[in-house]
Each structure stands twice: as structure tokens, then as C-alpha cells.
């Protein structure tokens, strides 16, 4: 019998759970009828083997049947343990009943029943841990923690109460650190590796959700140390135990779209294929979709970013394919949730689509898919996915309004729909992620962008002004919230965050420009110029030359309107340099960006001409206007303006001649300018 059990243990390490179950059954037939303790142990091992075998299922029916067999085996174990007089009798029974509740969670068809079962599982797990600790059973404590603490993840995902979430995750961290202490007698134990990895994950989740920024930074190293110690013992175990599809562990450990994230996830996927564990493989694909989505901010070329959605959608489909047999929906409610990925991809596709009919189809399909996403999220019961699904639906309505709609009333209706769903998304983030300043900032920023579009539809200038001022306040709040967390995010190779920051800054600058056009208050324009330069700096960190140039251009225009010709010229020159670099970087748009580079340089010359004109140095002004005119001549889009600047050069020449009292020559110069203006 011991030889058979040894063979079963070997098969379990090879993830051959089917043959392991067969050997456990064979061992049971060799047991004396009165060996209740051993019978309980073997039935418990059989139950665990069936449980793991269930996650290798090819269909939902197989999954359910194997889980029922697991629950039956654990039920048998409870009966045998009940006949014992051992001190750990209660602990073993609690552990088995916890696993029965755990299988019940996976079998339950409704969210309410799932929550009831998973809460029961964690309560019984804590009972078992307390009893093993009291009995001095250190290894049994560690085994129980490793086997059942994952129930915390699913309990956490279904919990709407912030304090309840904090309590269960704190308990997971505390019991995990206790398990590490108990298992540390064997420094190379695989059980210790599991305890380190799980505790690193729980600590990451706890830090992510429940600690403010300064506390996060102090606590982060502890989670990092646990993760590295787990990897040192077994990289395979470390990755397997670190893949749960919720935030915290991964987010604090690996930067978004970082090289480390992709290396670890690809290795995890290899291990997942080896184990044939659908939950592990699905989580790996789920996180690949997330990090690939963030990698869009590493790509400047819009068309290439759109093409990247093909890879993101493939990962999303692979995720759903792996989760389908185990009837699981990802609770990872953030960037590119797999259930709304198709809807999200339609927005960027519509942005670059030139055929209006196809653009309309993409945008309307996005709304329909997003509405289905909200329904799926509500059925799942996960608060984060519900909030995120409302976020996607809000964006879909906003895109439809902004990209396509020309009728004011319909545009207003669509934007109000977007606003309603944005408010629903914000409710979830504010309720459950009060210390996640980045997420809160993103929500606030998008809320402001919807208000900006609504302000554009207001006819009354006072009401429009009030709405724009409110919008700018929301933008400022969102921006400051994001910056509050940026310092910590950048420590994890998080430079991709500069993409959303640059976009938010650019939107804020445009909004300030609009407010200036209503109020003529130069302070709004000065602030806009500063914000545009900040946006350019953010895009510069991503090496997005075209967006950097675009925002220096906007800053230059603001300074020009302020009659600060020196700063305007300086920013036009920097914009020109960046457009030249964009032309070298994005070959298919080489001619387009080179023309913009020349146009920016021409405007730099115009601003210098105006600067000299203000000083009454008309000769120097003439030279710069001539340079501007000559720069315009070869441009396809702006060549028609060359005579305009030649005319201004003639005006400056005439002014110069007039000041020198060369009257006839001045008259002729003014006439030539008149002809050029005509």
C-alpha cells in the first residue's frame, strides 16, 4: 500500500491526476477496515486529486463530475476522521469540509450561492488552521494554508464591502506568514515555495487596495522578498501560485508591459501547458491580454497600435477558451477585460477607418458588445468587472458621439448615456479602490472629457463657460490623482503610464484654449501653453515624436496669441525638430511629417519676424518673412500661403524704406505688397 501511495505521489508531481486517483482507490482496497486515520488520509488525497483533475477537464460536464467525485471523497474522509480520538480530528474534518465548500463554489450556478460557499470555505479553513496551530502540527498548518487560502481570492472578488475585503486579505497575509515560519525548517521545500509565492501575492493585493502610497512603498519590498525566495526554490511553483486574475500581486511586482512581465507570463504558460490546468493557462492568457494592451503605449504609429489589437483579442479568446470548461469568468476588471475586449478594439479601429459606413458599423457594434459586457459582468457578480464594463460602455457611447455624430440632439443623447455609465464606473472605483489614485484619476479625467464635449453643445455663453470651468477642475483633479501614484508606478518600469498622462494633459490644454476663446482671459492661455509643454514632455518620455511635436505646436500657438513671439518661435522650432524625427521613425508617413517639419520651421520664422517688427527692426523682420515664404513654397498643403508671407516681407521692406525717408521706393514696395496680398 505504501508503495502504491508513493507511486501516486510521483504521478501527482507529474500532474497525472487521473492515474493518481486510480492508485489512491487501489490503496484503499488494501487498507485494514479499522485503520480510520489512514483511510481518512487516503480519501482526502483522493478528493484533492479529483479536484486537480477537474481543472484538466475538456468539458463542463467532465469538470462538474470530477468535482462531485472530489466532494464525495472528502465526505468519506470526514466520516473516517469522525471515528478518531486524535487531537487533530477537528482540524482534519474542518479542512475536508472546507474543500467540500470549495468544490461547491465551483459547482454553484448563481453568484449568491457561490459567495455563500466561498465564505463558508474560508471560515472552515481558518478553523482548521487554528486547530492545527494549537496542536503544534506545523506541516499540516502549512499544507492547509497552501491548499485552501486561494479561496480568499474568490471571496475577495465577490465582496462589495471594503472593510470585509480588507479583513479577509489581512487574514490571508497573516496565515501565509505563519505558514512560512512553520515550513521554514526545510529551506528547499516545495511547500515553502508555495507559501512564499502565495503570501507575496496576498501581500501585493493587500498593499494595492488597502495601503496609502507611502505605506505601499515601505511594504513593497517585503512582497518582493517573498516572491524572490519562492523563485529561488522553484520558479515553476512561484509562477503557478502567482497567477490569480486580480490586482495587487502582479501589479506591484511587474511593471505594465515590462520585459519581466512578458518573460514570466510566457514561462507560466509553458508550465500551464505542462500541468494542463485550465485555470492557470486561462490566467496566463488573461494577464498577457492586459500587458499587451498596455504595450500599445510603446508604439507611436497609430496603425501599428490598431494592429496590436489582433494579438490582444487572440489572448482574450484563449482566456475564454481555457475558462469555458471550468465555467469561470475572469474577475480582472481592468485594461482589456476579456469579456469586453472586442468592444474596446472597435474604438481604435473606427478612429483610423476612413469609410463612414464601416466606421458607423464599428461604433454601433461597440455599443452593442459593451451592453452585452455589462450584462455578463452583472451575472458574474464581480464589482470590478461591473465597474469596468460600465467604463467600456461609456467610452463606446462617447466614441460614437465624437467620431461620427453631427446632429446636436443625438450627440447630446449619446454623451449623456456616456456620462451615466461613467458615473457608475466611478462609484465602484471610489467605493473599493480609495487608495488607487491612478484608477481614480483616469475615471475623473474621462468624466471631464465627456463634460467637455457636452459643453461644446451649449449655446448660452455663460452656461458654456461654467461647464468648461467645471470640466477643467475635474481634469485637474484627475491629473493630480494620477501624479500622486506615478512615483510608485515608475519604480516598476512603468513609463507606459506617460501615455495616458500626455493624453490627459493635451485634453486639458485644448479645454483651456476653448475657455480662453470665451473669456479672452490671457491667464487661461498661459496655463494652456504650460499644460501643452507638459504633454509634450510626457510623450517625449515614450519617444512619441509626432505627439511631442503636436503639443509643442499647440504651445507655440498659445504663446503666439499672447504675443510672446520669442517663446512661440522657440516652441515652433522644437516642434519642427520632433516632426523631422517622426519622419525618420515612421517611414510610411515620412513625406507627411517632413512637410509638417517645414511648416513648423516657417512659423518659427514668422514669429521671429513679428518679434523684430515689434522692435521696429523692419529689415530683420523682412528677412524672416522671406524665409517663411520660401519655406512655404514647396509645401503641398500650405504653398498657397507663400505669397502672403512675401507680401508681409514687402510691407516690412516698405516700412524700413519709409523710416529711412526713401519715399518713392517705399511707395513702390507698398504697391508690390498690395499686389501680393491680392
C-alpha positions in Angstrom: 0.0 0.0 0.0 2.8 2.4 0.9 4.5 1.7 -2.5 1.2 2.4 -4.3 0.8 5.7 -2.4 4.4 6.6 -3.3 3.7 6.0 -6.9 0.6 8.2 -6.6 2.7 11.0 -5.1 5.1 10.7 -8.1 2.2 10.9 -10.6 0.9 14.0 -8.8 4.2 15.7 -9.3 3.9 14.9 -13.0 0.3 16.3 -13.0 -1.1 12.9 -14.0 -4.1 13.3 -11.7 -6.2 10.6 -13.4 -3.8 7.8 -12.7 -3.2 9.2 -9.2 -6.9 8.8 -8.4 -6.8 5.2 -9.6 -3.8 4.4 -7.4 -5.5 6.1 -4.4 -8.5 3.9 -4.9 -6.3 0.8 -5.2 -4.6 1.7 -1.9 -7.9 2.0 -0.2 -8.7 -1.6 -1.1 -5.5 -2.7 0.7 -6.3 -0.9 4.0 -7.4 -2.8 7.2 -11.1 -1.9 7.9 -10.2 -0.4 11.3 -7.4 2.0 10.2 -9.7 5.0 10.2 -6.8 7.6 10.3 -5.1 6.2 7.1 -8.5 5.7 5.4 -9.3 9.4 6.1 -5.9 10.5 4.8 -6.2 8.5 1.5 -9.8 9.6 0.9 -8.5 13.2 1.5 -5.7 12.7 -1.0 -8.2 11.1 -3.5 -10.5 14.2 -3.1 -7.6 16.5 -3.8 -6.5 14.5 -6.9 -10.1 14.6 -8.2 -10.2 18.4 -7.5 -7.0 19.0 -9.5 -8.1 16.5 -12.2 -11.3 18.6 -12.6 -9.2 21.6 -13.9 -7.9 19.4 -16.7 -11.4 18.8 -18.0 -12.3 19.1 -21.6 -16.0 19.9 -21.0 -18.2 21.4 -18.3 -19.8 18.0 -17.7 -16.4 16.5 -17.0 -15.5 19.3 -14.7 -18.7 19.0 -12.7 -18.5 15.2 -12.4 -14.9 15.3 -11.2 -15.7 18.0 -8.6 -18.6 15.8 -7.4 -16.3 12.9 -7.0 -13.9 15.2 -5.2 -16.6 16.3 -2.7 -17.7 12.6 -2.2 -14.1 11.6 -1.4 -13.8 14.4 1.1 -17.1 13.4 2.6 -15.8 9.9 3.1 -12.7 11.3 4.7 -14.9 13.3 7.2 -16.7 10.1 8.2 -13.4 8.2 8.9 -11.9 11.2 10.8 -15.1 11.4 12.8 -14.3 7.9 14.3 -10.9 9.1 15.7 -10.0 10.3 19.1 -6.9 12.1 17.8 -6.2 15.8 18.9 -6.2 16.9 15.2 -9.5 15.3 14.5 -11.3 18.6 14.4 -8.7 20.2 12.2 -8.8 17.5 9.6 -12.6 17.5 9.5 -12.6 21.3 9.1 -10.1 21.1 6.3 -12.2 18.4 4.4 -15.4 20.4 4.9 -13.6 23.5 3.6 -12.7 21.6 0.5 -16.3 20.4 0.1 -17.5 24.0 0.3 -14.7 25.0 -2.2 -16.0 22.4 -4.7 -19.5 23.7 -4.0 -18.3 27.2 -5.0 -17.1 25.9 -8.4 -20.3 23.9 -8.9 -22.8 26.7 -7.9 -24.6 28.2 -10.9 -25.6 31.5 -9.2 -23.4 34.3 -7.7 -25.3 34.4 -4.4 -24.7 30.6 -3.8 -21.0 31.0 -4.9 -20.5 33.7 -2.4 -22.1 31.7 0.4 -19.9 28.6 -0.4 -16.6 30.5 -0.7 -17.3 32.4 2.5 -18.0 29.1 4.2 -14.8 27.6 2.8 -12.6 30.4 4.2 -14.4 30.2 7.6 -13.7 26.5 7.8 -10.1 27.0 6.6 -9.5 29.4 9.5 -11.0 26.8 11.9 -8.6 24.2 10.6 -5.6 26.5 10.7 -6.3 27.5 14.3 -6.7 23.8 15.3 -3.5 22.7 13.6 -1.6 25.6 15.2 -3.0 24.7 18.7 -2.0 21.0 18.2 1.5 22.0 17.1 1.1 20.4 13.6 3.3 22.9 11.8 3.5 21.0 8.4 -0.3 20.3 8.4 -0.8 24.1 9.0 1.4 24.9 6.0 -0.3 22.3 3.8 -3.8 23.6 4.7 -2.8 27.2 4.0 -1.3 26.3 0.6 -4.3 24.2 -0.4 -7.1 26.4 0.7 -6.0 30.0 1.0 -6.7 30.5 -2.7 -10.4 30.6 -1.6 -9.6 34.1 -0.3 -9.0 35.3 -3.9 -12.5 34.3 -5.0 -14.1 35.5 -1.8 -12.4 38.8 -2.3 -13.5 39.1 -5.9 -17.2 38.7 -4.9 -17.1 41.0 -1.9 -18.6 44.6 -2.2 -17.8 45.7 1.3 -14.4 47.5 1.6 -13.9 46.6 5.3 -14.8 43.0 4.7 -12.3 42.8 1.8 -9.6 44.2 4.0 -10.3 41.8 6.7 -10.1 38.6 4.6 -7.0 39.7 2.8 -5.3 40.7 6.1 -6.1 37.2 7.4 -4.6 35.6 4.2 -1.4 37.6 4.7 -1.1 36.7 8.4 -1.8 33.0 7.9 0.6 33.0 5.0 3.4 34.4 7.1 2.6 31.9 9.8 2.9 29.1 7.2 6.3 30.5 6.1 7.5 30.4 9.7 6.2 26.8 10.2 7.6 25.5 6.9 11.0 27.3 7.1 12.7 24.3 8.8 13.1 22.9 5.3 14.6 25.7 3.2 14.2 23.9 -0.1 10.7 22.6 0.5 8.2 22.9 -2.4 5.6 23.6 0.3 7.7 26.6 1.5 8.0 27.8 -2.1 4.2 27.8 -2.4 3.8 29.6 0.9 6.3 32.3 -0.1 4.6 32.8 -3.5 1.0 32.9 -2.2 2.0 35.2 0.6 3.7 37.5 -1.8 0.6 37.6 -3.9 -1.8 38.3 -0.9 0.6 40.9 0.4 0.6 42.6 -3.0 -3.2 42.6 -3.1 -3.4 44.0 0.4 -0.8 46.7 -0.4 -2.6 47.6 -3.7 -6.0 48.0 -2.2 -5.6 49.0 1.4 -2.4 51.0 1.9 -1.7 54.6 1.0 1.2 55.5 -1.3 3.9 55.9 1.4 2.9 52.7 3.1 2.8 50.9 -0.2 6.4 51.9 -0.9 7.6 50.7 2.5 5.7 47.4 2.3 6.5 46.6 -1.3 10.0 45.2 -0.6 8.5 42.5 1.8 6.3 41.1 -1.0 9.3 41.3 -3.4 11.5 39.3 -1.0 8.9 36.6 -0.6 8.5 36.3 -4.4 12.3 36.1 -5.0 12.6 33.4 -2.3 9.9 31.4 -3.9 11.5 31.6 -7.3 14.9 30.5 -5.8 13.3 27.3 -4.6 11.1 26.6 -7.7 10.3 29.1 -10.5 7.5 26.8 -11.7 5.7 26.8 -8.3 6.3 30.5 -7.9 4.6 31.3 -11.2 1.8 28.8 -10.7 0.9 30.3 -7.4 1.1 33.9 -8.6 -1.3 34.0 -11.5 -4.7 34.7 -9.9 -6.6 37.2 -12.1 -6.9 40.1 -9.7 -4.8 43.1 -9.0 -2.1 43.5 -6.4 0.4 40.8 -6.5 1.3 41.2 -10.2 0.7 44.9 -10.4 3.2 45.7 -7.7 5.7 43.1 -8.8 5.8 43.6 -12.5 5.6 46.8 -14.4 2.9 47.1 -17.1 4.1 45.8 -20.4 7.6 45.3 -18.9 10.0 42.7 -20.2 9.8 40.9 -16.9 6.1 40.6 -17.2 6.1 39.0 -20.6 9.0 36.7 -19.8 7.3 35.4 -16.6 3.9 35.0 -18.3 5.3 33.1 -21.2 7.1 30.8 -18.8 3.9 30.4 -16.8 2.0 29.5 -19.9 4.6 26.8 -20.7 4.2 25.4 -17.1 0.4 25.6 -17.5 0.5 23.5 -20.7 2.6 21.0 -18.7 0.1 20.9 -15.9 -2.9 21.0 -18.3 -4.5 23.2 -15.6 -7.2 25.4 -17.3 -7.3 27.9 -14.6 -3.5 28.5 -14.7 -3.5 28.7 -18.5 -6.5 31.0 -18.6 -5.0 33.3 -16.1 -1.7 33.4 -18.0 -3.6 34.4 -21.2 -5.7 36.9 -19.3 -2.6 38.7 -18.0 -1.0 38.5 -21.4 -4.1 40.4 -22.8 -3.6 43.0 -20.0 0.1 43.6 -20.5 -0.2 43.5 -24.3 -2.9 46.2 -24.0 -0.5 48.4 -22.1 2.3 47.8 -24.6 0.2 50.0 -27.1 1.8 52.9 -25.4 5.2 51.7 -26.6 4.1 52.2 -30.2 3.8 55.6 -31.8 2.4 54.5 -35.1 -1.4 54.6 -34.8 -2.0 51.9 -37.4 0.5 49.5 -35.7 -1.3 50.1 -32.4 -4.5 49.2 -34.0 -2.9 46.0 -35.4 -1.8 45.1 -31.9 -5.4 44.6 -31.0 -5.3 41.4 -33.1 -2.9 39.9 -30.5 -4.9 41.3 -27.6 -8.1 39.7 -28.9 -6.3 36.4 -29.5 -5.2 36.3 -25.9 -8.8 37.2 -24.8 -10.2 34.4 -26.9 -7.6 31.9 -25.5 -8.5 33.1 -22.0 -12.2 32.4 -22.6 -11.4 29.1 -24.3 -9.5 27.9 -21.2 -12.1 29.2 -18.7 -15.1 27.8 -20.6 -14.9 24.1 -19.4 -14.5 25.2 -15.8 -17.4 27.7 -16.1 -15.2 30.6 -14.9 -15.4 34.3 -15.9 -12.3 36.4 -15.3 -12.7 38.8 -12.4 -9.8 41.0 -13.7 -11.8 44.2 -14.2 -9.3 46.5 -15.8 -7.5 47.2 -19.0 -9.0 45.0 -21.7 -11.2 42.7 -19.6 -11.5 39.7 -21.9 -15.3 39.9 -22.0 -15.3 43.4 -23.4 -12.1 43.2 -25.4 -13.8 43.1 -28.8 -15.9 46.2 -28.0 -12.8 48.0 -26.8 -10.9 47.2 -30.1 -13.7 48.7 -32.2 -12.9 52.2 -31.0 -9.3 52.4 -32.3 -10.4 50.7 -35.5 -13.1 53.2 -36.0 -10.7 56.1 -35.3 -8.5 55.1 -38.3 -11.3 53.9 -40.6 -12.0 56.4 -43.5 -15.1 54.7 -44.9 -18.0 56.3 -43.0 -20.3 53.3 -43.4 -17.7 51.0 -41.9 -16.9 53.5 -39.1 -20.5 53.6 -38.2 -20.8 49.8 -38.1 -17.8 49.5 -35.9 -19.0 52.2 -33.4 -22.6 50.8 -33.3 -21.3 47.3 -32.8 -19.0 48.5 -30.0 -22.1 49.8 -28.1 -24.0 46.6 -28.6 -21.0 44.5 -27.5 -20.4 46.8 -24.5 -24.0 46.5 -23.4 -23.6 42.7 -23.5 -20.4 43.1 -21.5 -22.4 44.9 -18.7 -24.9 42.0 -18.6 -22.0 39.5 -18.4 -20.4 41.5 -15.6 -23.6 41.7 -13.6 -24.1 38.0 -13.9 -20.5 37.4 -12.7 -21.2 39.4 -9.5 -17.6 40.8 -9.5 -17.7 44.5 -8.6 -14.6 45.4 -10.5 -15.8 43.8 -13.7 -19.2 45.6 -13.4 -17.4 48.9 -12.9 -15.1 48.2 -15.8 -17.9 47.1 -18.1 -19.7 50.4 -17.4 -16.4 52.2 -18.3 -16.2 50.4 -21.7 -19.8 51.2 -22.4 -19.3 54.8 -21.5 -16.3 55.0 -23.9 -18.3 53.3 -26.7 -21.1 55.9 -26.4 -18.6 58.7 -26.2 -16.7 57.5 -29.3 -20.0 57.2 -31.3 -20.8 60.8 -30.4 -17.4 62.3 -31.1 -16.2 60.3 -34.1 -19.4 60.4 -36.1 -22.4 62.2 -34.9 -23.3 65.6 -36.4 -26.8 66.2 -35.1 -26.6 68.1 -31.9 -29.6 66.5 -30.2 -28.4 62.9 -30.9 -24.9 63.8 -29.9 -26.1 65.1 -26.6 -28.2 62.0 -26.0 -25.1 59.8 -26.7 -22.9 61.9 -24.4 -25.4 61.8 -21.6 -25.5 58.0 -21.9 -21.7 58.0 -21.7 -21.9 60.3 -18.6 -24.4 58.0 -16.9 -22.2 54.9 -17.3 -19.1 56.9 -16.4 -20.7 57.8 -13.0 -21.5 54.0 -12.5 -17.9 53.1 -13.1 -16.6 55.9 -10.8 -18.9 54.6 -8.0 -17.2 51.2 -8.0 -13.6 52.7 -8.1 -14.4 55.2 -5.3 -16.0 52.5 -3.1 -13.5 49.7 -3.5 -10.2 51.4 -4.6 -9.9 54.6 -2.4 -6.0 54.3 -2.4 -5.8 53.6 -6.1 -5.1 57.1 -7.2 -4.2 56.2 -10.7 -7.5 54.5 -11.4 -9.5 57.2 -9.8 -7.6 59.8 -11.8 -8.3 58.0 -15.1 -12.0 57.9 -14.3 -12.1 61.6 -13.3 -10.2 62.5 -16.5 -12.6 60.7 -18.8 -15.6 62.2 -16.9 -14.1 65.6 -17.7 -13.6 64.7 -21.4 -17.4 63.9 -21.6 -18.3 67.2 -20.0 -16.0 69.0 -22.4 -17.9 67.5 -25.4 -21.2 68.4 -23.7 -20.0 72.0 -23.1 -19.4 72.3 -26.8 -23.1 71.8 -27.4 -24.2 74.6 -25.1 -25.3 77.7 -26.9 -25.5 80.1 -23.9 -22.0 81.5 -23.4 -22.4 81.9 -19.6 -23.6 78.3 -19.2 -20.8 77.1 -21.6 -18.2 79.0 -19.5 -19.5 77.4 -16.3 -19.4 73.9 -17.8 -15.8 74.4 -19.1 -14.6 75.7 -15.7 -16.2 72.6 -14.1 -14.5 70.4 -16.7 -11.1 71.9 -16.1 -11.5 71.4 -12.4 -12.3 67.7 -13.0 -9.3 67.4 -15.3 -7.0 69.0 -12.8 -8.4 66.7 -10.0 -7.8 63.6 -12.2 -4.4 64.7 -13.2 -3.3 65.3 -9.6 -4.7 62.0 -8.5 -2.7 60.2 -11.2 0.5 62.0 -10.4 0.1 61.1 -6.8 0.7 57.4 -7.6 3.0 57.9 -10.6 6.2 57.9 -8.4 5.5 54.4 -7.2 4.4 53.1 -10.7 7.6 54.3 -12.3 9.7 52.2 -10.0 8.4 49.1 -11.9 9.4 50.2 -15.4 6.1 52.0 -15.6 7.0 54.6 -18.2 4.0 53.5 -20.3 1.9 55.5 -17.9 3.2 58.6 -19.5 0.8 57.8 -22.5 -2.4 58.4 -20.6 -0.8 61.3 -18.7 0.2 63.0 -22.0 -3.3 62.4 -23.4 -4.9 64.0 -20.3 -2.6 67.0 -20.4 -3.3 67.5 -24.1 -7.1 67.4 -23.5 -6.8 69.9 -20.6 -4.8 72.3 -22.8 -7.5 72.1 -25.5 -10.2 72.8 -22.9 -8.2 75.9 -21.6 -7.9 77.1 -25.1 -11.7 76.9 -25.5 -12.2 78.7 -22.2 -9.9 81.5 -23.4 -11.9 81.9 -26.6 -15.0 82.6 -24.5 -13.4 84.8 -21.8 -10.4 86.3 -23.5 -8.6 85.9 -20.2 -4.9 85.6 -21.1 -4.3 83.6 -17.9 -6.2 80.6 -19.4 -3.9 80.8 -22.5 -0.7 80.9 -20.4 -1.9 77.9 -18.5 -2.8 76.1 -21.7 0.7 76.7 -23.1 2.3 75.3 -19.9 0.0 72.2 -20.0 0.8 71.6 -23.7 4.5 71.7 -22.9 3.9 69.2 -20.1 2.1 66.9 -22.5 5.0 67.2 -25.0 7.3 66.2 -22.2 5.2 63.1 -21.3 5.1 62.0 -24.9 8.8 62.6 -25.2 9.4 60.1 -22.4 7.6 57.5 -24.6 9.6 58.6 -27.7 6.4 59.5 -29.5 7.9 62.2 -31.8 4.7 63.1 -33.6 2.6 63.7 -30.4 5.5 65.5 -28.9 5.7 67.8 -31.9 1.9 68.3 -31.9 1.9 69.6 -28.4 4.8 71.9 -28.9 2.9 73.2 -31.9 -0.1 73.9 -29.6 2.0 75.6 -27.0 3.6 77.8 -29.7 0.2 78.8 -30.9 -0.8 79.8 -27.4 2.3 81.9 -27.0 1.7 83.5 -30.4 -1.8 84.5 -29.3 -0.2 86.0 -26.1 2.2 88.0 -28.4 5.1 86.3 -26.7 6.8 85.8 -30.1 10.2 84.6 -28.6 8.6 81.6 -26.8 6.3 81.0 -29.8 9.3 80.8 -32.1 11.2 78.5 -29.7 8.3 76.0 -29.4 7.7 76.0 -33.2 11.4 75.1 -33.7 11.2 72.3 -31.2 8.0 71.1 -32.9 9.9 71.1 -36.3 12.8 69.1 -34.9 10.3 66.4 -33.5 8.4 66.2 -36.8 11.7 65.6 -38.6 12.5 62.8 -36.1 9.0 61.4 -36.6 9.6 61.3 -40.4 12.7 59.2 -39.8 10.9 56.9 -37.4 7.6 56.3 -39.2 8.6 55.7 -42.8 5.1 55.4 -44.3 4.3 59.0 -43.1 7.8 60.4 -44.0 6.5 63.0 -46.5 3.6 64.0 -44.3 5.9 64.6 -41.2 8.6 66.3 -43.3 6.1 68.8 -44.6 4.9 69.5 -41.1 8.5 70.0 -40.0 9.0 72.6 -42.7 5.7 74.3 -41.8 6.7 74.5 -38.1 10.1 76.0 -39.1 8.2 78.5 -41.3 6.1 79.5 -38.3 9.2 79.9 -36.2 10.4 82.4 -38.8 7.1 84.2 -38.8 7.2 84.6 -35.0 10.8 85.9 -35.2 9.6 88.4 -37.9 6.8 89.6 -35.6 9.3 89.9 -32.8 11.6 92.2 -34.9 8.6 94.1 -36.2 7.6 94.9 -32.6 11.1 96.3 -32.0 10.7 98.3 -35.3 13.7 96.4 -36.7 11.9 96.1 -40.1 14.9 95.0 -42.1 15.4 91.9 -39.9 11.6 91.3 -39.9 11.7 91.3 -43.7 14.4 88.6 -43.8 12.5 86.3 -41.5 9.2 86.8 -43.5 11.1 85.9 -46.7 12.5 82.8 -45.1 8.9 81.9 -44.0 7.6 82.4 -47.6 10.4 80.3 -49.1 9.7 77.5 -46.7 6.0 77.6 -47.7 6.6 77.4 -51.5 7.4 73.7 -51.8 4.7 72.6 -49.3 1.7 70.7 -50.9 -0.8 71.7 -48.2 0.4 75.3 -47.5 2.2 76.5 -50.6 -0.8 78.9 -51.3 0.3 80.9 -48.3 3.8 81.7 -49.7 2.6 85.0 -51.5 1.1 86.1 -48.1 4.4 86.0 -46.4 6.2 87.5 -49.4 3.7 90.3 -49.1 4.5 90.8 -45.4 8.2 90.9 -46.3 7.4 93.7 -48.8 5.4 95.5 -46.0 8.5 95.3 -43.7 10.7 96.5 -46.6 8.4 99.4 -47.2 8.3 100.3 -43.5 12.1 100.2 -43.4 12.4 102.4 -46.6 9.8 104.8 -45.1 11.8 105.2 -41.9 14.8 105.9 -44.0 12.7 108.6 -45.8 13.2 106.8 -49.2 9.7 107.8 -50.0 9.3 106.7 -53.7 10.9 103.3 -53.0 8.6 102.8 -50.0 5.6 103.6 -52.2 6.6 101.0 -54.7 7.2 98.5 -52.0 3.8 99.0 -50.6 2.3 98.6 -54.1 4.1 95.3 -54.5 2.8 94.1 -51.2 -0.7 95.2 -52.2 -0.4 93.1 -55.4 0.9 90.1 -53.5 -2.0 90.3 -50.9 -4.4 90.4 -53.8 
